């Protein structure tokens, strides 16, 4: 009886802790997703690495869950205390900025360059200007708008998370409008951070691409390997192990090769990721609790112009 009471107390504390963060639930009757919302004072994530919008704490489809908490240490300012699929933009103006001057990260704001070191994503840089976030909630969609008026780079960044009517599909649509006087040149990648059915990373998972992979398989060590167009795991990863494969090549210059398929042959859960823009770079990282394909695209927006892109997540289950 005591064990039951203690378990109830622990679960209640976790629920109360999570509920204190601004969040919203959307559904199309097929998929249900819970999303944490940007907030400079109470938001779940307040770091300086990732775009603050699109932090999905859970996504359920057909009895399977695809996202969730994969890390053990939490603070709203820890650079990767966030859940997928989140996005990180290359900094604007960091290289030419002097220590004490500012630079910009889209979806984050204006930050201070503190020293002469190269930009390091794991550092927490002091804020100069957080910009203004607006969030519009609908039953099956959330619209995020981040506006930044800065002396070097000014923009309006809009991101929509839409669950497609009648389909097991989530679509992320983005538009970046350059409202400043300087051309915005950056790249953005999705740190997908899949936590599929809380399964430990291992041989039950496969990651597939529409092309034969050329990459540094040495970095995968004895944990995983490249097999033609797929990455497969050779063992279940322990809590202190991670596999990383950077500079994956083999893709062409069209959007057709931006297609990443992840499946778990044990639970039967799968997802296919596509985009309407070609890959610029591609990497893959995984630890024992998450799998992260990291596809990059290139962005260039002249003053007064805008740039749009769309990423689709098609969820499915394997036939038994």
C-alpha positions in Angstrom: 0.0 0.0 0.0 2.9 2.4 0.9 4.5 1.7 -2.5 1.3 2.6 -4.3 1.0 5.9 -2.3 4.6 6.8 -3.0 4.2 6.1 -6.7 1.1 8.2 -6.8 2.9 11.1 -5.1 5.8 10.9 -7.6 3.5 10.8 -10.6 1.6 13.8 -9.1 4.7 15.8 -8.6 5.8 15.1 -12.2 2.4 16.1 -13.6 2.4 19.3 -11.5 5.9 20.1 -12.6 5.1 19.7 -16.3 1.7 21.6 -16.1 3.4 24.8 -14.9 4.8 25.4 -18.4 2.7 27.1 -21.1 1.6 24.4 -23.5 -1.2 23.4 -25.9 -2.7 20.2 -27.3 -3.7 19.8 -30.9 -5.4 16.9 -32.6 -6.9 15.9 -36.0 -8.6 12.8 -34.6 -5.8 10.6 -35.7 -2.8 12.2 -34.1 -2.6 14.0 -30.7 0.3 16.2 -29.9 1.3 18.3 -26.8 3.5 21.3 -27.5 5.3 23.6 -25.1 4.9 27.3 -26.0 7.6 30.0 -26.1 7.6 32.2 -23.0 10.6 34.3 -21.8 9.7 33.9 -18.1 7.8 30.6 -17.8 8.7 28.6 -20.9 10.0 25.0 -20.7 13.0 26.0 -22.9 14.8 29.3 -22.6 18.2 28.4 -23.9 20.1 30.1 -26.7 20.8 27.2 -29.0 17.4 26.1 -30.5 14.4 28.0 -32.0 12.0 28.2 -29.1 9.0 27.1 -31.1 8.1 23.5 -31.9 9.1 21.8 -28.6 6.8 18.7 -28.7 6.6 16.8 -25.5 4.5 14.0 -26.9 2.9 12.9 -30.2 0.6 9.9 -30.2 -0.5 7.9 -33.2 -2.2 4.5 -33.3 -1.0 3.5 -29.9 2.6 4.7 -30.4 4.4 7.7 -29.0 7.2 9.5 -31.0 8.6 12.3 -28.9 9.4 12.8 -25.3 12.0 13.6 -22.6 15.2 11.9 -23.5 17.6 13.7 -21.1 18.1 13.3 -17.4 19.3 16.7 -16.3 16.9 19.6 -16.8 17.0 23.4 -16.6 15.2 25.7 -19.0 18.6 27.2 -19.9 20.4 24.0 -20.7 21.2 24.0 -24.4 19.6 20.6 -25.3 17.0 20.3 -22.6 14.4 20.2 -25.3 12.3 17.8 -27.3 12.0 17.3 -31.0 11.6 18.1 -33.7 13.4 21.3 -32.9 15.5 23.5 -35.2 18.7 25.4 -34.9 19.8 28.3 -37.1 23.5 29.2 -37.8 24.3 32.5 -35.9 24.1 35.7 -37.8 27.0 38.2 -37.4 28.9 36.2 -34.8 32.3 36.1 -36.7 32.6 39.8 -37.3 31.2 40.8 -33.9 33.8 42.0 -31.3 33.6 40.7 -27.7 30.8 42.7 -26.0 29.0 43.2 -29.3 25.9 41.4 -30.4 24.9 38.7 -32.8 21.5 37.1 -33.8 20.0 33.6 -33.7 16.7 33.2 -35.5 14.0 32.0 -33.2 16.0 33.0 -30.1 16.9 36.7 -30.4 19.9 39.1 -30.1 22.8 37.7 -27.9 26.1 39.0 -26.6 29.4 37.7 -27.9 31.4 37.4 -24.6 34.9 36.6 -25.9 37.1 35.8 -28.9 36.2 32.1 -29.0 34.4 30.5 -31.9 30.6 30.1 -31.5 29.8 27.1 -29.2 26.3 25.8 -29.3 26.4 24.5 -25.8 27.2 27.9 -24.2 24.5 30.1 -22.8 25.0 33.6 -24.3 23.5 36.7 -22.5 20.4 38.1 -24.1 20.3 41.6 -25.5 16.9 41.4 -27.1 14.5 38.4 -27.0 12.2 39.9 -29.6 8.5 39.3 -29.4 6.7 36.0 -29.6 3.0 35.6 -30.7 1.2 32.3 -30.5 -2.1 31.5 -32.1 -3.8 28.2 -31.1 -6.3 26.2 -33.2 -7.7 22.7 -32.6 -5.3 21.1 -35.1 -2.7 23.8 -35.6 -0.4 26.2 -33.7 1.0 29.3 -35.3 4.2 30.8 -33.9 5.5 34.3 -34.9 8.8 35.6 -33.7 9.6 39.3 -34.5 13.0 40.8 -33.9 13.9 44.4 -34.5 17.7 44.6 -34.3 20.3 47.1 -35.4 22.0 44.5 -37.6 19.3 41.9 -38.5 15.6 42.3 -38.3 13.0 39.7 -39.3 9.6 38.1 -38.9 9.8 34.3 -38.5 6.6 32.4 -38.8 6.2 28.7 -38.1 3.1 26.6 -38.2 2.7 23.1 -36.8 -0.3 21.6 -38.7 -1.9 18.1 -38.3 -3.2 17.2 -41.8 -6.9 16.5 -42.0 -7.7 12.8 -42.4 -4.0 11.7 -42.4 -1.4 10.6 -39.9 0.8 13.5 -40.9 2.3 16.6 -39.3 3.5 19.5 -41.4 5.9 22.2 -40.3 5.7 25.3 -42.6 8.1 28.1 -42.1 8.5 31.6 -43.6 11.4 34.0 -42.8 10.8 37.6 -43.8 13.8 39.9 -43.9 12.8 43.3 -42.5 16.3 44.6 -42.1 18.9 46.1 -44.4 21.4 43.2 -44.5 21.0 39.9 -46.4 20.3 37.0 -44.1 22.4 34.0 -45.0 22.2 31.0 -42.7 21.4 27.3 -42.5 19.0 25.5 -40.4 18.8 21.8 -39.3 16.2 19.7 -37.5 17.4 18.0 -34.4 14.6 15.4 -34.6 15.1 13.8 -31.2 12.8 10.8 -31.7 11.8 8.9 -28.6 9.8 6.1 -30.2 7.7 4.1 -27.7 10.5 4.7 -25.1 12.5 2.0 -26.7 16.3 1.9 -26.1 18.3 2.6 -29.2 19.5 -0.6 -30.7 19.1 -3.3 -33.4 15.3 -2.9 -33.5 15.7 0.5 -35.2 16.6 1.2 -38.8 17.3 4.6 -40.4 16.9 4.6 -44.2 17.7 7.0 -47.0 16.8 7.0 -50.7 20.5 6.9 -51.6 23.6 4.9 -50.7 25.4 6.6 -47.9 28.9 7.8 -48.1 30.1 8.9 -44.6 32.6 8.4 -41.8 31.4 5.1 -40.4 34.5 5.0 -38.1 32.7 7.6 -35.9 30.0 5.0 -35.3 32.5 2.7 -33.7 31.2 -0.7 -32.7 27.8 0.6 -32.0 26.4 1.0 -35.5 27.3 0.7 -39.2 26.4 2.0 -42.6 24.9 -0.7 -44.8 24.2 0.7 -48.3 21.3 3.2 -47.8 20.8 2.6 -44.1 22.2 3.0 -40.7 21.8 -0.1 -38.5 22.8 -0.7 -34.8 24.9 -3.6 -33.8 23.9 -3.5 -30.1 21.7 -1.7 -27.6 23.3 1.5 -26.5 24.2 1.8 -22.9 23.4 5.1 -21.1 27.0 6.4 -21.5 27.2 5.5 -25.3 26.4 7.6 -28.3 26.9 7.1 -32.1 27.6 10.0 -34.4 28.1 10.1 -38.2 28.8 13.6 -39.6 29.3 14.7 -43.2 27.0 12.1 -44.7 27.1 12.3 -48.5 25.6 10.5 -51.4 22.5 12.8 -51.8 21.9 14.9 -54.9 20.9 18.5 -55.3 17.2 18.0 -55.5 14.6 17.8 -52.8 13.9 14.1 -53.7 16.8 13.0 -51.5 15.5 14.8 -48.5 13.7 11.7 -47.3 14.5 10.0 -44.0 12.7 6.9 -42.8 12.9 5.6 -39.2 11.3 2.4 -38.1 11.2 0.2 -35.1 10.8 -3.4 -36.1 9.8 -4.5 -32.6 7.0 -2.1 -31.8 6.0 -1.5 -35.5 6.2 2.3 -35.3 7.6 4.3 -38.2 8.0 7.8 -39.6 9.0 9.3 -43.0 10.5 12.8 -43.1 10.5 14.9 -46.3 11.1 18.5 -47.2 10.5 20.7 -50.3 14.1 21.9 -50.2 17.3 20.0 -51.0 19.7 18.9 -48.4 22.7 21.1 -47.8 24.3 18.8 -45.1 23.3 15.6 -43.3 24.4 14.1 -40.0 23.2 11.5 -37.6 23.5 11.3 -33.9 22.0 8.9 -31.3 22.3 8.0 -27.7 20.5 5.3 -25.7 17.3 7.3 -25.4 16.9 9.1 -28.8 17.6 8.9 -32.5 18.4 12.1 -34.3 18.8 12.5 -38.1 20.1 16.0 -38.6 19.2 17.3 -42.1 20.3 20.9 -43.0 19.0 23.3 -45.6 20.5 26.6 -46.8 18.7 29.9 -46.5 19.4 33.2 -48.2 17.0 36.2 -47.9 17.6 39.6 -49.3 16.2 42.7 -47.5 12.4 43.0 -48.2 12.2 39.4 -49.4 11.0 36.1 -47.8 12.0 32.5 -47.8 9.6 29.6 -47.1 10.1 25.9 -46.6 8.0 22.9 -45.5 8.9 19.7 -43.7 6.4 16.7 -43.5 6.3 13.9 -41.0 4.3 10.9 -42.1 3.6 8.5 -39.3 2.8 4.9 -40.0 2.8 1.4 -38.5 4.4 -1.7 -39.9 2.3 -4.5 -41.1 2.4 -7.5 -38.8 
